[in-house]
Amino acid sequence: STTRYLGDLRNLSTLAVTGCSKLNDRSLRDMTGLCYLVHLSLSSCSLLTGSGFEPLCSALTQLRHLDLSKCHQLQDQYLYQLATLAALESLE
């Protein structure tokens, strides 16, 4: 997976992977090392269901802006995990 190297970019504050057709819930685990991430756009990532939110939300304590628009496969049962993002200011 090409996302496995994302965790090495520890000082990254903004990441936009909008429309990435290969990004899936397993890929979200590769983002858990991005502890300084403030803006994350996952818009139009058609394979995301939300099952990878738990480890991601636990790790991204600085996240303030999250874009999940047009992620049509997201399942309601996983969305409650977004409530653990204490710094979150905007959600699309």
C-alpha atoms as one frame of an Amber mdcrd trajectory, in Angstrom:
protein
   0.000   0.000   0.000   1.350   3.403  -0.918  -0.247   4.945   2.175   2.045
   3.001   4.504   4.616   5.827   4.284   2.160   8.510   5.407   2.923   7.863
   9.065   6.493   9.031   8.452   5.237  12.547   7.691   4.723  13.316  11.366
   4.782  17.122  11.059   2.194  17.255   8.278  -0.698  19.573   9.158  -2.864
  19.313   6.014  -3.664  16.280   3.904  -6.083  16.149   0.978  -6.632  12.806
  -0.667  -9.848  13.879  -2.319 -11.144  11.431  -4.882  -8.549   8.774  -4.137
 -10.293   5.709  -5.525  -7.938   3.242  -3.820  -8.092   4.699  -0.314  -9.944
   2.325   1.997 -10.522   1.844   5.716  -7.252  -0.039   6.096  -5.469   2.984
   4.613  -6.745   5.116   7.497  -4.600   3.088   9.900  -1.552   4.278   7.965
  -2.503   7.851   8.878  -2.390   7.315  12.639   1.180   8.649  12.825   0.029
  12.070  11.590  -0.468  13.416  15.108  -0.189  17.108  14.071  -2.789  16.875
  11.311  -5.261  19.767  11.495  -7.039  19.523   8.107  -7.982  16.217   6.479
 -10.004  15.852   3.298 -11.216  12.386   2.415 -13.936  13.722   0.116 -15.092
  11.378  -2.662 -13.054   8.420  -1.372 -15.573   5.873  -2.538 -14.235   2.830
  -0.642 -14.441   4.311   2.877 -17.086   2.732   5.094 -15.893   4.198   8.395
 -14.636   0.969   9.959 -11.156   2.509  10.164 -12.276   5.600  12.090 -11.545
   4.297  15.595  -7.720   4.163  15.370  -7.671   7.314  13.262  -9.788   9.331
  15.698  -7.701   8.154  18.643  -4.506   9.347  16.962  -5.572  12.640  15.394
  -6.106  14.671  18.538  -5.295  17.996  16.796  -7.731  17.519  13.893 -10.001
  20.555  13.479 -11.398  20.169   9.941 -12.595  16.928   8.383 -14.210  16.566
   4.977 -16.079  13.328   4.347 -18.397  14.736   1.690 -19.338  12.418  -1.135
 -18.092   9.338   0.744 -21.242   7.445  -0.151 -20.234   4.133   1.433 -19.949
   5.559   4.974 -22.020   3.563   7.432 -23.880   5.233  10.294 -22.629   2.694
  12.839 -19.093   4.095  12.575 -19.869   7.822  12.577 -20.240   7.994  16.384
 -16.455   7.610  16.609 -16.070  11.111  15.153 -17.417  12.454  18.462 -14.061
  11.559  20.062 -12.338  14.232  17.954 -12.336  16.854  20.712 -10.650  19.589
  18.644 -12.980  19.142  15.628 -14.525  22.453  14.511 -15.926  21.580  11.101
 -17.228  18.410   9.480 -18.424  18.143   5.930
